[in-house]
């Protein structure tokens, strides 16, 4: 269990560093890619987004809009 928590915390730090290098912006797809191996539920993913937003990181949604399809 502690290994999972440590891995989670490391991934959060990694995301924060990536976003800081990218002018405080990170793609939602990148967030999902980083955490995909931990099999998180929707509530846990939301907590990640809240954490990033609390550090003034903007989430960039890159999926096409309905009019683009």
Rosetta constraint file for C-alpha pairs under 8 A:
AtomPair CA 1 CA 5 HARMONIC 6.44 0.50
AtomPair CA 2 CA 6 HARMONIC 6.03 0.50
AtomPair CA 3 CA 7 HARMONIC 6.02 0.50
AtomPair CA 4 CA 8 HARMONIC 6.05 0.50
AtomPair CA 4 CA 38 HARMONIC 7.91 0.50
AtomPair CA 5 CA 9 HARMONIC 6.15 0.50
AtomPair CA 6 CA 10 HARMONIC 6.12 0.50
AtomPair CA 7 CA 11 HARMONIC 6.17 0.50
AtomPair CA 8 CA 12 HARMONIC 6.28 0.50
AtomPair CA 8 CA 35 HARMONIC 7.84 0.50
AtomPair CA 8 CA 38 HARMONIC 7.92 0.50
AtomPair CA 9 CA 13 HARMONIC 6.30 0.50
AtomPair CA 10 CA 14 HARMONIC 6.14 0.50
AtomPair CA 11 CA 15 HARMONIC 6.14 0.50
AtomPair CA 11 CA 34 HARMONIC 6.82 0.50
AtomPair CA 11 CA 35 HARMONIC 7.27 0.50
AtomPair CA 12 CA 16 HARMONIC 6.18 0.50
AtomPair CA 12 CA 48 HARMONIC 7.59 0.50
AtomPair CA 13 CA 17 HARMONIC 6.15 0.50
AtomPair CA 14 CA 18 HARMONIC 6.18 0.50
AtomPair CA 15 CA 19 HARMONIC 6.10 0.50
AtomPair CA 15 CA 26 HARMONIC 7.89 0.50
AtomPair CA 15 CA 31 HARMONIC 7.06 0.50
AtomPair CA 15 CA 34 HARMONIC 7.84 0.50
AtomPair CA 16 CA 20 HARMONIC 6.13 0.50
AtomPair CA 16 CA 52 HARMONIC 6.99 0.50
AtomPair CA 16 CA 57 HARMONIC 7.82 0.50
AtomPair CA 17 CA 21 HARMONIC 6.27 0.50
AtomPair CA 18 CA 22 HARMONIC 6.35 0.50
AtomPair CA 18 CA 26 HARMONIC 7.34 0.50
AtomPair CA 19 CA 23 HARMONIC 6.48 0.50
AtomPair CA 19 CA 24 HARMONIC 4.68 0.50
AtomPair CA 19 CA 25 HARMONIC 4.99 0.50
AtomPair CA 19 CA 26 HARMONIC 5.08 0.50
AtomPair CA 19 CA 57 HARMONIC 6.69 0.50
AtomPair CA 20 CA 24 HARMONIC 4.57 0.50
AtomPair CA 20 CA 25 HARMONIC 7.14 0.50
AtomPair CA 20 CA 57 HARMONIC 7.80 0.50
AtomPair CA 22 CA 26 HARMONIC 7.08 0.50
AtomPair CA 24 CA 56 HARMONIC 6.91 0.50
AtomPair CA 24 CA 57 HARMONIC 4.77 0.50
AtomPair CA 24 CA 58 HARMONIC 6.16 0.50
AtomPair CA 25 CA 57 HARMONIC 5.53 0.50
AtomPair CA 25 CA 58 HARMONIC 4.70 0.50
AtomPair CA 25 CA 59 HARMONIC 5.98 0.50
AtomPair CA 25 CA 60 HARMONIC 6.71 0.50
AtomPair CA 26 CA 30 HARMONIC 6.97 0.50
AtomPair CA 26 CA 31 HARMONIC 7.52 0.50
AtomPair CA 26 CA 57 HARMONIC 7.15 0.50
AtomPair CA 26 CA 58 HARMONIC 6.38 0.50
AtomPair CA 26 CA 59 HARMONIC 5.29 0.50
AtomPair CA 26 CA 60 HARMONIC 5.81 0.50
AtomPair CA 27 CA 31 HARMONIC 6.65 0.50
AtomPair CA 27 CA 59 HARMONIC 5.64 0.50
AtomPair CA 27 CA 60 HARMONIC 4.41 0.50
AtomPair CA 27 CA 61 HARMONIC 5.99 0.50
AtomPair CA 27 CA 62 HARMONIC 6.88 0.50
AtomPair CA 28 CA 32 HARMONIC 6.30 0.50
AtomPair CA 28 CA 59 HARMONIC 5.91 0.50
AtomPair CA 28 CA 60 HARMONIC 5.82 0.50
AtomPair CA 28 CA 61 HARMONIC 5.62 0.50
AtomPair CA 28 CA 62 HARMONIC 7.46 0.50
AtomPair CA 29 CA 33 HARMONIC 6.13 0.50
AtomPair CA 29 CA 61 HARMONIC 7.50 0.50
AtomPair CA 29 CA 62 HARMONIC 7.48 0.50
AtomPair CA 30 CA 34 HARMONIC 6.17 0.50
AtomPair CA 31 CA 35 HARMONIC 6.47 0.50
AtomPair CA 32 CA 36 HARMONIC 5.74 0.50
AtomPair CA 35 CA 39 HARMONIC 7.25 0.50
AtomPair CA 35 CA 40 HARMONIC 7.33 0.50
AtomPair CA 36 CA 40 HARMONIC 7.32 0.50
AtomPair CA 40 CA 44 HARMONIC 5.86 0.50
AtomPair CA 40 CA 45 HARMONIC 6.48 0.50
AtomPair CA 41 CA 45 HARMONIC 6.38 0.50
AtomPair CA 42 CA 46 HARMONIC 6.15 0.50
AtomPair CA 43 CA 47 HARMONIC 6.38 0.50
AtomPair CA 44 CA 48 HARMONIC 6.51 0.50
AtomPair CA 45 CA 49 HARMONIC 6.48 0.50
AtomPair CA 46 CA 50 HARMONIC 6.19 0.50
AtomPair CA 47 CA 51 HARMONIC 6.08 0.50
AtomPair CA 48 CA 52 HARMONIC 6.26 0.50
AtomPair CA 49 CA 53 HARMONIC 6.09 0.50
AtomPair CA 49 CA 59 HARMONIC 7.72 0.50
AtomPair CA 50 CA 54 HARMONIC 6.02 0.50
AtomPair CA 51 CA 55 HARMONIC 6.54 0.50
AtomPair CA 52 CA 56 HARMONIC 6.57 0.50
AtomPair CA 52 CA 57 HARMONIC 5.19 0.50
AtomPair CA 52 CA 58 HARMONIC 7.56 0.50
AtomPair CA 53 CA 57 HARMONIC 4.95 0.50
AtomPair CA 53 CA 58 HARMONIC 6.40 0.50
AtomPair CA 53 CA 59 HARMONIC 7.78 0.50
AtomPair CA 64 CA 68 HARMONIC 5.90 0.50
AtomPair CA 64 CA 69 HARMONIC 7.06 0.50
AtomPair CA 65 CA 69 HARMONIC 7.10 0.50
